[in-house]
Amino acid sequence: MSSAPPSAWLHRTPRGTFVGDEDGQPARLGGATRLVDQLWRFRDTLYVFAASKFRAAHRAQMLGLIWPIAYPTVLMIVMSVVFGVVFKTDIEGYPVLLMLGLVPWHFLSHAWTSGMHALLVHAEIVKRTAVPPWVIITGTVLSDLYNLGFSSLSILPLIAVYPESFHVSLALLWLPAIVVALVAFGLGLGLSSGVLNVIFRDTGYIVDSILIALFWATPIIYPMSRVPGIGHTLMHLNPMATIVEAVRVIVIEGTSPPDNILIALFGGSFGVLLFGVVVYRLFAPVVSDHV
């Protein structure tokens, strides 16, 4: 009697079991078909990995799930005082504008850096199992969706304070699609930097520098409309800028984002995802030799 084919990943923990590649056979498909096939076969692994990452991140914290809400709230208060009181900004409902920029930014910055370090943090999984490295990076990035959901709750108190800055409309139906684009953007950055960080250990310094520049190049503490001339046009090349602008248009103005914003948003985000997949496929074969 033949034995069952081995699982690619059977890792038992006190809280559960991770299982991947249930048939134990390498995929002999190509291109997008193979990608879809792998996504389907590792769907449970991705879910359990993402959920366990989120639980582990908050298990030993004193405030636990309060932190995803408190972090953007504290930043909003500090920046509101600095730019709203000290520098006397004339933007109505400035804390709302800030929060609608800080929440997606917090997701991106954390997803990018955690995705970049994922393969080194979970080096034993990479070396001792047949789980593809992209599963570890993707699961790590997806775990930040939990934080995004909780940090979004920090916007709710502002509705009572600045009701004129919120408009309920059918345009809110755009938000799930924008979240998908945000995840695609973060995943593309995580995939590319994740494999590069294994081979070139100074990748983290480069990413940290880019994050600083990207923060100021994204209209978080200022509205995109305040950027003059060619700078306003160039901002459309920054997917994060168009994501923040789209969210503000939907929530504050109660209208659908302009077509040029949507084209730049989805084109840029999925373009970065495609770039990340290409970089990942170039370096993934040697990842296990460097972890």
Secondary structure, DSSP 8 states (H G I E B T S, - for coil): -------SEEEEETTEEEEE-TT-------HHHHHHHHHHHTHHHHHHHHHHHHHHHHHT-SSGGGHHHHHHHHHHHHHIIIIIIIS----TTHHHHHHHHHHHHHHHHHHHHHHHHHHHHTHHHHHHS---HHHHHHHHHHHHHHHHHHHHGGGHHHHHH-GGG---SGGGGGHHHHHHHHHHHHHHHHHHHHHHHHH-TTHHHHHHHHHHHHHHHSSSSS-GGGS-HHHHHHGGG-HHHHHHHHHHIIIII-S---HHHHHHHHHHHHHHHHHHHHHHHHHGGGGGGT-
